[in-house]
Amino acid sequence: MKKMEKEESTVMRRILLGATLLALGTLGAARADAEDVKVGVVEGLSGPPAIVDFGESYLQGIKLALEDYKKNGGKAGIELIVYDDEANPQRAVSLVQRLLQNDRVSAVMGTVSSGNVMAFAPLLQRAQVPLIAGPSIATNITTDFIDQKPSYIFRCSMVEKYQIDKMLDWGVKNFDKVGLLHSTTGYGNFAAKAIEEGMKARGQELEAVEAAAPGVSDLTPQMIRLRDAGAGLVLNFHESFELPYRAMPRIGYTPVVAGNWGLSSQKVLDIVGRDAIEGTVMGQALDLSDPDAAAFDKRMREVYGSDYRWPVVAALGYDAGQIMFKAIDQAGSDDPKAIRDAIEAVDGIDAVSATPAKPFSSSDHECLNADDVFLGVWRDGQVVQLN
């Protein structure tokens, strides 16, 4: 009798233990769904105007994506922790260390400067915390890590190689003489090297190459030399995008200007003027003649007013946010590894930019591929796809 009672007692304890574990499991799942997840955002929000333009625009897109995530019933209580790296690599590294050690974030997004990203990306890879980089564009940001299985480094932004390749294919086909203007910064020298190598690969050479330091405010001598060389197309890879336009009217020079996607900024349009910038070409991943892109552009203007200046950068920030927040939902927790795996697997993104529905794979952590990048052109005050 006692043996039977003991067996019944054991069975009952097992039933109660099972019920308790089930209840804890259910509670754990509920807590995972409702958990607060911290996402660090590092952007250049002060410093050179071009940097601020990039950083603020990308951040605007991320914030709007978070607003939409909440409106659409997102399960996680996502908190953005935003820091300004001032376009300084040492500060960027320090801020990422703070995000990891003090804020204990589950993921990071940013930043503008490719050099800053390359400085802190190894920290995130070692810490096994996922990064969606942007709007930095240096070609090797993800490829330097993709063979480290698993790679925690992703990007949702333009890729320098893709826009240069598109530009050179178009340039050598349509112009007899191509000239280059670039800055002497790390970025400017990197772009110049890629362009010169790209021209040689196409059996062509640049007619003239002119460089200027970032602090120079008058590019008249450089533009005179490009004019005298007969360059009908000037590739503009100087971060002060507006400077060539100031010199050209004074010297009677009217080439076609093409260059970095920075030329699509509303600020450049405002400084240069609608007539002067008409016909300028640049790498692009947003076509404002598309109804969905136009609707996004209209909404951003309504939300941010005059602070909204850069449709393509804001759109990529928005799509990066969509990817990150959907991945957090699918991970069901604040575990960085689970979020990394979900970012890589995420599908069904209804992107505003040219980002595909399934942006990433185990062998490709770029949200844009070569076929997603095209050339844009200023027409009647807006950037549309070049036909």
N, C-alpha and C positions, 0 to 999 in steps of 0.2 A: 504494500500500500504506500509506504513511504517512498519506495523507489518510483512508483507511478506518479506520486505528487511531485517528486523531484524533477522527473522528466517533463511533466506539464509545466512546472515552474521555469525550467530551462527553455522550453518552447516559447512560453509567454515572454520571457526576457528577450529572446531572439526577435519575436514579433515586434515588441516595443522598441528594441534597438533599431530594427529595420525601419520602423515608422519614423523614429527620431532622425535617422540618417536621411530618409526620404524628405522629411520636413526641412532638414538643414540644407539638403541639396536644392530643394525648391527655393528656400530663402536665399541661398547663395546665388542661384540663377537670377532671382529677382533683384538682388543687390547688384549683380554684374550689369544687368540691364539699366539700372537706375544710377549706376556709379558715376561720380564726378571724375572726368578724365581731363587732365591738364595737357594742353598742347602749347608748346613754346613757339613764338613767332619772332624771328630776328629779321629786321629790315633796316635799310638805310633811310632814316626819317629826318636827318639833318645833314648839313654839309653841302656839297656841290648841287646846284639845282637839278641837273640831270639825274643824279642819284636819288634825290628826294622824289622826283617825278616817278621813277620806277617803284621805289619803296612804298610810297603812299598809295599808288594805283593798285599794286598787287595786294596790299593790306585791305583796301576797300573791297576788292573782290572776295577775299577770304571772309571778311565780316558779313557781307551780304549772303554768302553761302551758309554761314552759321545761322543767320536769321531765318533763311529758308528751311534749313534742317530742323530748327525748333518748330517752325510753323507747320511742317509736314509730319510732326509726330515723332521726331528723333528720340530714341530711348535713353541715350546717355546725357548726363548733365555736363556738357563740354565747356571748359573754361580756357579762354585764350590768355596767355601770359605774354605780353608784347614788349620787346626791348628794341631800342635804337642803337645800332652798331656804329653809326656815324661814318660809315664807309671805311672803318678802320679795322684791319685784320686782327690786331692784338685785342681790341675791345670785343670784337665778334667772338673770339675764342674764350675770353673771360665770361661773356654773357652765356655762352653755351655751357660752360662749366657751372655757372650759377643755376641754369635751368636743370642740369642733371643732379647737382649735389644739394641745392637748397630747395628749389621748386619741385624737384622730383617729377618732371614731366614724363609723359608716356610717348611723346612724339614731338618733332620739331619741324618748322617750315621756315624757309628763307635761304639766302638773302640776295641783295642786288649784286654785290661785287663777287665775281667768280673767285678772285683771290681769297676773299673771306670764307667762301664755302669750302675751298680746298684746304684752308687752314683748320677749319673745325670739323669737317666731315670725318676724318680719321677718329676723332674723339667719340663721335656718335656710333661709328662702326664698332669700335672696341667696347663701348658701353652697351651695344646691341639695342639702341634706341633708333627707330626709323626717322629718316629725314626725307621730306619732299622739298627739294631745292627749287628756288625761283625768286625773282626772274633772272638769275645769273645764266649766262649762255655759253661759257667756255666748253668746248667740245668734249673734254675728257672727264667731266664731273662724275658721271655715272660709270663710264667704262673703266676707270681706275679701280673700281670696287666690284664690278659685276662678277668676277671670277672668285670672289671671297664668299663661298657658299655658307650661309645665305648672305647676300648683300643687303644692307639696311639703307642704302643710298638710292633715292629716287629723284626724279625731277619732273616738273610741269612748267616748261618754259620753252622759248626759242632755243635752238642749238646753232651755234655759230657756223659750223660746217655746212649745215643745210641751207642757210640763207646765202652764204657766199657761193655755194655751188649753183644755186638757182640764178643768182645775179650774174655770175660769169658766163653761164650757158647763154643767157639772154644777151649779155653785153657783147660777146665776141660775134654773135650772130647779127647784131643790128648796128654795130659801130666799127668804123675802120681804126679809130685811135681811142684808146682808153687810158685815162690818167688816174692816179691815186693820190688822195690827200689823207694823211693819218696823223694821229697824235703820237708823241714820244712816250706815252704811258705804257705800262705792261700790256694793257689791252690793245692799244693802238699798234704796238710793234708786233704783237701776236697776230692781229688781223692782217697787217701788211705782209707778213711772212706767208700766211695762208693764201692770200690773194695772189702774190707773186708765184707761188708754187702752183696754184690753180690755173693761172694763165699759161704757164709753161706746159702743164699737162694737156692743155687745149691747143698747143702749138702756137701760142701767141706770147707777146711780151708787152708789158705796160709801156706806153709812150713816154710817160714822165711819172716820177714819184716824188711827192713833196711831203715834208713832215714839219710839225710845229709842236712846241711844248704846250702843255695844258694851260699855262698862264698867259699865253700870247692872245691879244685881243684883236689884232689886225692881220688878216691873212692875205692882204693885197699882193705882196711879193710872190707868195706861193701861187696865187691864182693867175698872176701875170705869166709865170713860167708855164703853167698848165695851158693857158690860152695860146702862148707862143709855140707850144709843142703841138698844137692843133687837136687837143683832146676833145672829142665831141661828147664823151661820157666821162664824168668825174665821179669816181667812187669816194664817198665822204665817210671816212672812219675816224673822224675827230670828235671827241665827246661834246665839244661845244658846237652842236650841230648847225647852229644858225650862222656861224662866222663866214662860210664861203658866200652866202647870199648877200652879205653886206658889201663884200668887195666886188662882186660881179657887175653890178650896174655902173660902178665908177670906171671900170676898164672896158666896158662894152663887150662883155663876155656872156654868152647865153648857152652854155652846155646843158645837157640833161644831167641831173644830179641823182645818184643812187647810193644807197648805203645801209648802214645799220638800222634795225627796226626802230631805233630812237627817233628817226625822222618822221614817224607816224604820231608823235606826241602833239596834243592840242597846244601845248605851250610853245613848241616850235612854230606851229601855224600862227599863233598869236604874235610871236616876235617877228617872224619873217614876213607874214602877210599872205593873204589868200592868192593873190596874183603871182607873187614870186615863187611860191612853193608848188604851184600847179604843175603837174607832170612829174614831180619827184617820185622816185621809185625806192622801195625798201622791202626787206624780208617781212613776211606777215603770216599770221595764222588766224585772222578774223576778217571776214568779208562783210562790211556793213550794208552791202546790197542784199544780203540774205535776210529774210524777214525775222528770223529768230535772233540774229545778231543785232538787227536794228531795234527790236523790242527790248533786248538787254541794254543797249546803249541808251534808249529813252528812259528806262527805269533807273539806270545809274545817274542820269542827269537829274531826275526827280529826287532821288535820295540824297545825292552829294552836292548838287548844284555846281557852283564854279570850282569846287575842290576836285571835281571829276575831270580828268584831263587826258586819260590814255586808255581808250577802249580795249585794245588788244592785251595790254598788261593786266588790266582789271579783269578781263574775261579769263585769262589763264590763272589768275589768283582765285577767281570764283570756281573754276574747274578743279584746281588743286584742293580747294576747300571741300568741294563735293566728294572728291576721292577720299580725302582724309576722314571726313565725318561718316561716310558710308562704311568705310573700313572699320572704324571704331564701333559702329552699330553691329557689324557682322562679327567682330571679335568678341563682343559681349562682355568685355572687361577692360581694365586699364593696363593689361599686360603688354609691354612693348613688343614682345615676340609675336603674340597673337595678332597685334595690330599690323606688324610688318607683313605677316603671312596674308592677312586680309587685304592690305594695300596691293600686294602682288596679284591677288586673285580677283580683285574687285571687277565687276562687270555691270553693264546696264547704265553707265553714266550718260546722262542727257546733256552733253557738253554744249557750251556757248561757242567756244573756240573750235579749232579743227581737231581737238583731242577726240580720239575714237571712244566708242562705248566701253571697250576693254583696253585700258591704256597700257598695262604692263604685262610682262611675262617673266619667267625665271631667268631668261637670257637678255631681256631688254627692259631697262628701268626708265626709259624716256616716254613721256606721254605724247610727244610729237615725234613722228618719224619723217624721213626725207619727203615722202609723198604727201604729208600733211602740211608742209610749209610751201608757200607760194609767194609770188611777188605782188605787193600792193602798190597802188599809185594814188596820189592826191588828185581827185577830180571834184571840182565844184565844192570844195570845203570839207570833203570827207574822203577816207581811204577806202578804195574798193579794189577788187582783184584786177590785176593787169591782164588784159586779154591779148 
